[in-house]
Structure formats: C-alpha cells, structure tokens
C-alpha cells in the first residue's frame, strides 16, 4: 500500500504543479501587459509635463510682454534699413545719431546691420528721434554738447 500512497502523492504533486504553472503563466501575461501599460503611461506623462512646461513658459513670456503690448511705444515698428536711411537723411554719424537716441555708436551699428534689435525703452527713444527733421536733430545735438 505504501507504493500506492507514494504514487498517489506524486500524481497529486504533478497535477498541483501543472495547475500552479498554468495560473502563473496567466499572471505573468497579465504582469507583462501591466508593465507595458505603465511604461506607456510614463511616456505620456513625460510628454504632458514637457507640453505643460512649454505652455507655462509661453504664458510667462506672454504675461511679461502683455502690459507692454498695450502701450503706444510697443506698437512702433522697427527695421534696420530705416535706421540707416534716417541717419543718412539727417546726415549724422553713428556717434551723433547714438547721442540723440541715448545709446552707444556700436549699438546703432548693430541695429543697422540687423545683428541686434532695440529694447522697448530704446525703441521708444528711437521712435522719438525718428520723427525729427534735419534742423531739429542738429539743434538737439548742439544742445547735448
């Protein structure tokens, strides 16, 4: 009878292992699927965080420029060619034109070449100088000296 009991125990173990393997296989499949879903969700989260960061930066930049957009000076259009043309029209050197605007001669040169653009305060000062005629510009230069 001991051989029957031993064989019976072995058969029960074999069947139990088979059942456990089939249950574990299903769990492994589910676990793998969950891992893939988690990885996808992490990718989506990173993309959303990047997008949120970009939008926050854009909003932050927009809020910084929004008050300036309502003022009259910010609507002044700027072109490097206009500076050179106006300076030639007034027959002024870059140094004299810079003195009128309140910037350095190098700044005028960089504006004319299109290397830099005036800041909002400089743009407002340039807009005032842009309206001047030749006589008035020379009068202001004499007054500055």
C-alpha positions in Angstrom: 0.0 0.0 0.0 2.9 2.3 0.5 3.7 2.2 -3.2 0.1 3.2 -4.0 0.3 6.0 -1.5 3.6 7.2 -2.9 2.4 7.1 -6.5 -0.8 8.8 -5.4 1.2 11.6 -3.7 3.5 12.0 -6.7 0.5 12.3 -9.0 -1.1 14.9 -6.8 2.1 16.9 -6.7 2.4 16.7 -10.5 -1.2 17.9 -11.0 -0.7 20.6 -8.4 2.5 21.8 -10.2 0.6 21.7 -13.6 -2.2 23.8 -12.1 0.2 26.3 -10.5 2.1 26.7 -13.8 -1.0 27.5 -15.7 -2.1 30.0 -13.1 1.4 31.6 -13.0 1.5 31.8 -16.8 -1.7 33.8 -16.8 -0.3 36.0 -14.0 2.9 36.5 -16.0 1.0 37.6 -19.1 -1.1 40.0 -17.0 2.0 41.3 -15.3 3.8 41.9 -18.6 0.7 43.7 -20.0 0.6 45.9 -16.9 4.3 46.7 -17.2 3.7 47.8 -20.9 0.7 49.9 -19.9 2.8 51.5 -17.1 5.6 52.3 -19.5 3.2 53.9 -21.9 1.6 55.9 -19.2 5.0 57.1 -18.1 5.8 58.2 -21.6 2.5 60.0 -21.9 3.1 61.7 -18.5 6.6 62.9 -19.6 5.1 64.3 -22.9 2.4 66.1 -21.0 4.9 67.5 -18.5 7.0 68.8 -21.4 4.0 70.3 -23.0 2.8 71.9 -19.8 6.3 73.3 -19.2 6.3 74.8 -22.7 2.9 76.3 -22.3 3.8 77.7 -18.9 6.9 79.3 -20.4 4.9 80.7 -23.3 2.3 82.0 -20.9 5.0 83.5 -18.7 6.6 85.2 -21.7 3.2 86.4 -22.8 2.4 87.9 -19.4 5.7 89.7 -19.4 5.0 91.3 -22.8 1.3 91.7 -22.4 1.4 95.0 -20.5 4.0 96.4 -22.9 1.8 95.5 -25.9 -0.9 97.8 -24.7 1.4 100.8 -24.5 1.8 103.1 -27.5 5.6 102.7 -27.8 5.4 98.9 -28.3 3.5 99.4 -31.5 6.5 101.1 -33.1 7.8 99.0 -36.0 11.5 98.6 -36.4 13.6 97.9 -39.4 17.4 98.1 -39.6 17.1 99.7 -43.1 15.1 102.5 -41.6 17.8 103.5 -39.1 20.4 103.7 -41.8 18.1 105.6 -44.1 17.1 108.1 -41.4 20.7 108.6 -40.3 21.7 109.3 -43.9 18.8 111.7 -44.4 19.8 113.6 -41.3 23.5 113.5 -42.4 24.6 112.3 -39.0 27.4 110.0 -38.0 26.6 106.9 -36.0 28.1 108.5 -32.9 25.9 111.6 -33.3 22.8 109.5 -34.0 23.6 107.4 -31.0 23.8 110.5 -28.8 20.3 111.5 -30.0 18.9 108.1 -29.2 20.8 107.7 -26.0 22.8 104.6 -26.9 26.3 103.8 -28.0 27.5 104.1 -31.6 28.2 100.4 -31.6 24.6 99.8 -30.8 23.5 101.9 -33.8 25.9 99.9 -36.0 24.5 96.6 -34.7 20.9 97.8 -35.3 21.7 98.9 -38.8 23.3 95.6 -39.6 20.4 93.7 -38.1 22.6 91.9 -35.5 20.5 93.2 -32.6 17.1 94.8 -32.0 16.4 97.7 -29.7 14.9 97.0 -26.3 11.5 98.5 -25.6 12.9 101.7 -23.9 15.4 102.1 -26.7 12.7 101.6 -29.2 10.6 104.4 -27.6 13.6 106.7 -27.7 14.4 105.8 -31.3 10.7 106.4 -32.2 11.0 110.0 -30.9 14.2 110.6 -32.8 12.7 109.1 -36.0 10.1 111.9 -36.1 12.8 114.6 -36.1 13.8 116.6 -39.2 17.3 117.5 -40.1 17.3 121.0 -38.4 15.7 119.8 -35.2 18.2 116.9 -35.0 21.1 119.3 -35.3 19.6 121.6 -32.7 19.3 118.8 -30.3 22.8 117.7 -30.9 24.1 121.2 -30.2 22.0 121.3 -27.0 23.5 117.9 -25.9 27.1 119.3 -26.4 
